[in-house]
Amino acid sequence: MTAPTGRIKAVLFDRDGTLVEDVPYNSDPDRVRPVDGARQAVALLRAHGVGVGVITNQSGVARGLLCAADVRRVNERVEVLLGPFDVWAVCPHGPGDGCACRKPRPGMVLSAAARLRVRPEEVVVIGDIGSDLAAARAAGAHGVLVPTPVTRAEEVTAADHVAANLLTAVRAVLTDPPWGRILADERPLGTAYGPGPAQPSEPAQSSGPAQSSGFAQSSGPARPSAPGPDDGIVRTAPRTHRPVQPSVQPAVPDDRRRPR
């Protein structure tokens, strides 16, 4: 998937390992902890009128380790901590169930985009593993990888766009394309949607689309308009140096990378 050619209208986040700390097959809302920068990242998107949603594989349901009510309670806790999302899409199936919704298949991306009434090419998926980006690519959306200790080196190599952290990924989404492969704050946030040209960056690699959908839950929209210059958002100066390559941990043992 190449860099976007127009304004992004929605961002879909992976849940575990991207928005909140990854607790394997978590059924306890009290164990939900947002990752660093998650609150600010999601708030920035809402403030700029960008739709926000979550797409999450929850194979613990198929494995008998969770029930749908457990997943719902954890999702509700995420919203208490990070605010309401415009759409939730949850796949409860296991890897061998052959469903259309489980990432890396595109079903949840397509379903969420349809409910947000945006085209897949106007959507960015942000996740921490290769299946998140593969689902985006298969749907015709854009993907940004935010590596964590469970991200494999080959997944970083294959990613079209990589950000060192969640806030950097979101700030890049709020700037005009083209994006480079390693994302950084290209321009001040206040001018992200202004008439001036974006600073040039390296071209991204490309790939192609597909289709389908899955079971989901949704919560209400109501997104405010873009903030003015006195809105209190911290803005960064234009980048004058080459971005630093995000540090990526080597491939981890299989017991750390549990099937989601």
C-alpha positions as a Markdown table, in Angstrom:
| # | Residue | x | y | z |
|---|---|---|---|---|
| 1 | Met | 0.0 | 0.0 | 0.0 |
| 2 | Thr | 1.5 | 3.4 | -1.0 |
| 3 | Ala | 1.3 | 6.6 | 1.0 |
| 4 | Pro | -2.1 | 8.2 | 1.2 |
| 5 | Thr | -3.0 | 10.8 | -1.5 |
| 6 | Gly | -5.7 | 12.7 | 0.5 |
| 7 | Arg | -6.9 | 13.4 | 4.0 |
| 8 | Ile | -7.3 | 10.4 | 6.3 |
| 9 | Lys | -10.9 | 10.2 | 7.7 |
| 10 | Ala | -10.6 | 7.4 | 10.2 |
| 11 | Val | -8.0 | 5.5 | 12.3 |
| 12 | Leu | -8.6 | 1.9 | 13.4 |
| 13 | Phe | -6.4 | 0.7 | 16.3 |
| 14 | Asp | -5.5 | -2.8 | 17.3 |
| 15 | Arg | -6.4 | -3.1 | 21.0 |
| 16 | Asp | -3.9 | -5.4 | 22.8 |
| 17 | Gly | -0.3 | -4.2 | 22.6 |
| 18 | Thr | -1.3 | -1.0 | 20.7 |
| 19 | Leu | -3.8 | 0.9 | 22.7 |
| 20 | Val | -3.4 | -1.0 | 26.0 |
| 21 | Glu | -0.8 | -3.2 | 27.4 |
| 22 | Asp | -1.1 | -6.8 | 26.2 |
| 23 | Val | -2.5 | -9.0 | 28.9 |
| 24 | Pro | -3.0 | -12.5 | 27.3 |
| 25 | Tyr | -6.7 | -13.4 | 27.1 |
| 26 | Asn | -7.6 | -10.7 | 29.6 |
| 27 | Ser | -11.1 | -11.0 | 31.2 |
| 28 | Asp | -10.4 | -8.5 | 34.0 |
| 29 | Pro | -11.2 | -4.8 | 33.3 |
| 30 | Asp | -9.0 | -3.8 | 36.3 |
| 31 | Arg | -5.9 | -5.1 | 34.4 |
| 32 | Val | -6.4 | -2.7 | 31.5 |
| 33 | Arg | -3.5 | -0.2 | 31.2 |
| 34 | Pro | -3.2 | 2.3 | 28.3 |
| 35 | Val | 0.1 | 2.4 | 26.6 |
| 36 | Asp | 2.2 | 5.6 | 26.9 |
| 37 | Gly | 0.7 | 8.3 | 24.8 |
| 38 | Ala | -2.6 | 6.5 | 24.1 |
| 39 | Arg | -4.9 | 9.1 | 25.7 |
| 40 | Gln | -3.2 | 12.0 | 23.9 |
| 41 | Ala | -3.0 | 10.2 | 20.6 |
| 42 | Val | -6.8 | 9.3 | 20.5 |
| 43 | Ala | -7.7 | 12.8 | 21.8 |
| 44 | Leu | -5.7 | 14.4 | 18.9 |
| 45 | Leu | -7.6 | 12.4 | 16.3 |
| 46 | Arg | -11.0 | 13.3 | 17.9 |
| 47 | Ala | -10.0 | 17.0 | 18.1 |
| 48 | His | -9.2 | 17.0 | 14.4 |
| 49 | Gly | -12.5 | 15.3 | 13.4 |
| 50 | Val | -10.9 | 12.0 | 12.5 |
| 51 | Gly | -13.0 | 8.9 | 13.3 |
| 52 | Val | -11.6 | 6.4 | 15.7 |
| 53 | Gly | -12.3 | 2.7 | 16.1 |
| 54 | Val | -10.8 | -0.5 | 17.4 |
| 55 | Ile | -10.4 | -3.8 | 15.6 |
| 56 | Thr | -9.3 | -6.7 | 17.7 |
| 57 | Asn | -8.9 | -10.5 | 17.5 |
| 58 | Gln | -10.1 | -12.2 | 20.6 |
| 59 | Ser | -9.5 | -15.9 | 20.0 |
| 60 | Gly | -9.8 | -16.5 | 23.7 |
| 61 | Val | -13.5 | -16.7 | 23.2 |
| 62 | Ala | -13.1 | -19.6 | 20.7 |
| 63 | Arg | -10.6 | -21.2 | 23.0 |
| 64 | Gly | -13.0 | -21.2 | 25.9 |
| 65 | Leu | -10.8 | -18.8 | 27.9 |
| 66 | Leu | -13.1 | -15.9 | 27.7 |
| 67 | Cys | -16.8 | -15.2 | 27.0 |
| 68 | Ala | -18.3 | -12.4 | 24.9 |
| 69 | Ala | -19.3 | -10.6 | 28.1 |
| 70 | Asp | -15.7 | -10.6 | 29.3 |
| 71 | Val | -14.5 | -9.0 | 26.1 |
| 72 | Arg | -17.3 | -6.4 | 26.3 |
| 73 | Arg | -16.4 | -5.5 | 29.9 |
| 74 | Val | -12.7 | -5.0 | 29.0 |
| 75 | Asn | -13.7 | -2.9 | 26.0 |
| 76 | Glu | -15.9 | -0.8 | 28.2 |
| 77 | Arg | -13.0 | -0.2 | 30.5 |
| 78 | Val | -10.9 | 0.9 | 27.6 |
| 79 | Glu | -13.5 | 3.5 | 26.8 |
| 80 | Val | -13.6 | 4.7 | 30.4 |
| 81 | Leu | -9.8 | 5.3 | 30.2 |
| 82 | Leu | -9.5 | 6.6 | 26.6 |
| 83 | Gly | -12.9 | 7.9 | 25.8 |
| 84 | Pro | -15.6 | 6.6 | 23.5 |
| 85 | Phe | -14.7 | 5.1 | 20.1 |
| 86 | Asp | -16.9 | 5.5 | 17.1 |
| 87 | Val | -16.8 | 1.8 | 16.2 |
| 88 | Trp | -15.6 | -1.5 | 17.7 |
| 89 | Ala | -15.1 | -4.7 | 15.7 |
| 90 | Val | -14.3 | -7.9 | 17.5 |
| 91 | Cys | -13.4 | -11.3 | 16.0 |
| 92 | Pro | -14.1 | -14.1 | 18.5 |
| 93 | His | -12.9 | -16.9 | 16.2 |
| 94 | Gly | -9.8 | -19.1 | 16.4 |
| 95 | Pro | -7.1 | -19.3 | 13.8 |
| 96 | Gly | -8.6 | -22.5 | 12.3 |
| 97 | Asp | -12.2 | -21.3 | 12.1 |
| 98 | Gly | -11.9 | -19.9 | 8.6 |
| 99 | Cys | -13.8 | -16.7 | 9.3 |
| 100 | Ala | -13.6 | -13.6 | 7.2 |
| 101 | Cys | -13.1 | -11.2 | 10.1 |
| 102 | Arg | -10.0 | -12.5 | 11.9 |
| 103 | Lys | -6.9 | -10.4 | 11.1 |
| 104 | Pro | -4.9 | -10.8 | 8.8 |
| 105 | Arg | -8.1 | -11.1 | 6.8 |
| 106 | Pro | -9.7 | -7.7 | 5.9 |
| 107 | Gly | -13.3 | -8.3 | 7.3 |
| 108 | Met | -13.1 | -6.1 | 10.4 |
| 109 | Val | -11.4 | -3.2 | 8.5 |
| 110 | Leu | -14.0 | -3.3 | 5.8 |
| 111 | Ser | -16.9 | -3.6 | 8.3 |
| 112 | Ala | -15.6 | -0.7 | 10.5 |
| 113 | Ala | -15.0 | 1.5 | 7.4 |
| 114 | Ala | -18.5 | 0.9 | 6.2 |
| 115 | Arg | -20.1 | 1.8 | 9.5 |
| 116 | Leu | -18.0 | 5.0 | 9.6 |
| 117 | Arg | -19.1 | 5.7 | 6.0 |
| 118 | Val | -15.6 | 6.1 | 4.8 |
| 119 | Arg | -13.7 | 4.4 | 2.0 |
| 120 | Pro | -10.9 | 1.9 | 2.9 |
| 121 | Glu | -8.3 | 4.1 | 1.3 |
| 122 | Glu | -9.3 | 6.9 | 3.7 |
| 123 | Val | -8.5 | 4.6 | 6.7 |
| 124 | Val | -5.3 | 4.0 | 8.6 |
| 125 | Val | -4.9 | 0.9 | 10.7 |
| 126 | Ile | -2.3 | 1.2 | 13.6 |
| 127 | Gly | -1.0 | -2.1 | 15.1 |
| 128 | Asp | 2.0 | -3.8 | 16.7 |
| 129 | Ile | 2.2 | -7.0 | 14.6 |
| 130 | Gly | 2.2 | -8.1 | 11.0 |
| 131 | Ser | -1.4 | -9.3 | 10.9 |
| 132 | Asp | -2.7 | -5.8 | 11.7 |
| 133 | Leu | -0.9 | -4.4 | 8.7 |
| 134 | Ala | -1.8 | -7.4 | 6.5 |
| 135 | Ala | -5.5 | -6.8 | 7.2 |
| 136 | Ala | -5.2 | -3.1 | 6.3 |
| 137 | Arg | -3.4 | -4.0 | 3.1 |
| 138 | Ala | -5.9 | -6.6 | 2.1 |
| 139 | Ala | -8.8 | -4.1 | 2.7 |
| 140 | Gly | -7.1 | -1.4 | 0.6 |
| 141 | Ala | -6.4 | 0.7 | 3.7 |
| 142 | His | -3.1 | 2.1 | 5.0 |
| 143 | Gly | -1.1 | 0.5 | 7.9 |
| 144 | Val | 1.3 | 1.8 | 10.4 |
| 145 | Leu | 3.4 | -0.5 | 12.6 |
| 146 | Val | 4.3 | 0.6 | 16.1 |
| 147 | Pro | 6.8 | -2.1 | 17.2 |
| 148 | Thr | 6.8 | -3.6 | 20.7 |
| 149 | Pro | 8.9 | -6.4 | 22.3 |
| 150 | Val | 6.7 | -9.0 | 20.5 |
| 151 | Thr | 7.1 | -7.5 | 17.1 |
| 152 | Arg | 9.2 | -9.6 | 14.8 |
| 153 | Ala | 12.1 | -8.1 | 12.9 |
| 154 | Glu | 10.6 | -9.4 | 9.6 |
| 155 | Glu | 7.4 | -7.6 | 10.3 |
| 156 | Val | 9.2 | -4.3 | 10.7 |
| 157 | Thr | 11.0 | -5.0 | 7.4 |
| 158 | Ala | 7.8 | -5.7 | 5.6 |
| 159 | Ala | 5.9 | -2.7 | 7.0 |
| 160 | Asp | 5.1 | 0.2 | 4.6 |
| 161 | His | 5.2 | 2.7 | 7.6 |
| 162 | Val | 6.8 | 2.3 | 11.0 |
| 163 | Ala | 6.5 | 4.7 | 14.0 |
| 164 | Ala | 8.6 | 4.6 | 17.2 |
| 165 | Asn | 5.4 | 5.1 | 19.3 |
| 166 | Leu | 1.7 | 5.6 | 19.1 |
| 167 | Leu | 1.8 | 9.4 | 19.4 |
| 168 | Thr | 4.3 | 9.7 | 16.6 |
| 169 | Ala | 2.1 | 7.5 | 14.4 |
| 170 | Val | -1.0 | 9.6 | 15.0 |
| 171 | Arg | 0.9 | 12.9 | 14.5 |
| 172 | Ala | 2.1 | 11.6 | 11.2 |
| 173 | Val | -1.5 | 10.7 | 10.2 |
| 174 | Leu | -2.5 | 14.3 | 10.9 |
| 175 | Thr | 0.1 | 15.7 | 8.5 |
| 176 | Asp | -0.4 | 15.8 | 4.8 |
| 177 | Pro | 1.0 | 12.9 | 2.7 |
| 178 | Pro | 3.3 | 11.7 | 1.3 |
| 179 | Trp | 4.6 | 9.8 | 4.3 |
| 180 | Gly | 8.0 | 8.2 | 4.6 |
| 181 | Arg | 8.6 | 4.6 | 5.7 |
| 182 | Ile | 9.9 | 5.8 | 9.1 |
| 183 | Leu | 7.3 | 8.2 | 10.4 |
| 184 | Ala | 8.2 | 11.4 | 12.2 |
| 185 | Asp | 6.5 | 14.8 | 12.9 |
| 186 | Glu | 7.0 | 16.4 | 9.5 |
| 187 | Arg | 5.1 | 19.6 | 10.3 |
| 188 | Pro | 3.6 | 21.4 | 13.2 |
| 189 | Leu | 0.2 | 20.0 | 14.1 |
| 190 | Gly | -1.5 | 23.4 | 13.7 |
| 191 | Thr | -0.7 | 23.4 | 10.0 |
| 192 | Ala | -1.5 | 19.8 | 9.3 |
| 193 | Tyr | -4.6 | 20.6 | 7.2 |
| 194 | Gly | -3.5 | 24.0 | 6.0 |
| 195 | Pro | -2.8 | 24.9 | 2.3 |
| 196 | Gly | 1.0 | 24.7 | 2.5 |
| 197 | Pro | 2.8 | 21.7 | 0.9 |
| 198 | Ala | 4.0 | 18.9 | 3.1 |
| 199 | Gln | 7.7 | 18.3 | 3.5 |
| 200 | Pro | 8.9 | 15.7 | 1.1 |
| 201 | Ser | 9.8 | 12.2 | 2.4 |
| 202 | Glu | 10.8 | 8.9 | 0.9 |
| 203 | Pro | 8.3 | 7.0 | -1.2 |
| 204 | Ala | 6.6 | 4.0 | 0.4 |
| 205 | Gln | 6.2 | 0.5 | -1.0 |
| 206 | Ser | 2.9 | -0.8 | -2.3 |
| 207 | Ser | 0.5 | -3.8 | -2.2 |
| 208 | Gly | -3.1 | -4.6 | -3.1 |
| 209 | Pro | -6.8 | -5.1 | -1.7 |
| 210 | Ala | -9.6 | -7.7 | -0.9 |
| 211 | Gln | -12.9 | -7.9 | 1.2 |
| 212 | Ser | -15.4 | -9.3 | 3.9 |
| 213 | Ser | -16.8 | -8.6 | 7.5 |
| 214 | Gly | -17.2 | -9.9 | 11.2 |
| 215 | Phe | -19.1 | -9.6 | 14.4 |
| 216 | Ala | -18.8 | -6.3 | 16.2 |
| 217 | Gln | -20.1 | -3.7 | 18.7 |
| 218 | Ser | -20.4 | 0.0 | 18.2 |
| 219 | Ser | -20.6 | 3.2 | 20.3 |
| 220 | Gly | -21.8 | 6.7 | 19.4 |
| 221 | Pro | -19.8 | 9.2 | 17.3 |
| 222 | Ala | -20.1 | 13.0 | 17.8 |
| 223 | Arg | -16.7 | 14.3 | 16.8 |
| 224 | Pro | -15.7 | 18.0 | 17.4 |
| 225 | Ser | -14.3 | 20.2 | 14.7 |
| 226 | Ala | -10.5 | 20.9 | 14.4 |
| 227 | Pro | -9.0 | 22.9 | 17.2 |
| 228 | Gly | -7.8 | 26.5 | 16.8 |
| 229 | Pro | -4.3 | 27.8 | 17.5 |
| 230 | Asp | -5.1 | 28.4 | 21.2 |
| 231 | Asp | -6.4 | 24.9 | 21.9 |
| 232 | Gly | -3.5 | 23.9 | 24.2 |
| 233 | Ile | -2.2 | 21.1 | 22.0 |
| 234 | Val | 1.6 | 20.9 | 22.1 |
| 235 | Arg | 3.0 | 21.4 | 18.6 |
| 236 | Thr | 6.4 | 20.3 | 17.4 |
| 237 | Ala | 8.8 | 22.3 | 15.2 |
| 238 | Pro | 9.3 | 21.1 | 11.6 |
| 239 | Arg | 11.8 | 18.3 | 11.4 |
| 240 | Thr | 15.3 | 19.4 | 10.3 |
| 241 | His | 17.1 | 16.1 | 10.8 |
| 242 | Arg | 16.7 | 12.6 | 9.6 |
| 243 | Pro | 14.3 | 10.5 | 11.8 |
| 244 | Val | 15.8 | 7.9 | 14.1 |
| 245 | Gln | 15.1 | 4.3 | 13.2 |
| 246 | Pro | 12.7 | 2.9 | 15.9 |
| 247 | Ser | 14.5 | 0.3 | 18.0 |
| 248 | Val | 13.1 | -3.1 | 17.3 |
| 249 | Gln | 13.6 | -6.1 | 19.6 |
| 250 | Pro | 14.7 | -9.4 | 18.1 |
| 251 | Ala | 12.1 | -12.1 | 17.5 |
| 252 | Val | 10.9 | -13.3 | 20.9 |
| 253 | Pro | 10.1 | -16.9 | 22.0 |
| 254 | Asp | 6.6 | -18.2 | 21.0 |
| 255 | Asp | 5.4 | -18.1 | 24.6 |
| 256 | Arg | 5.6 | -14.3 | 24.5 |
| 257 | Arg | 3.9 | -14.1 | 21.2 |
| 258 | Arg | 0.6 | -15.8 | 22.0 |
| 259 | Pro | -2.0 | -16.2 | 19.2 |
| 260 | Arg | -4.5 | -13.4 | 19.6 |
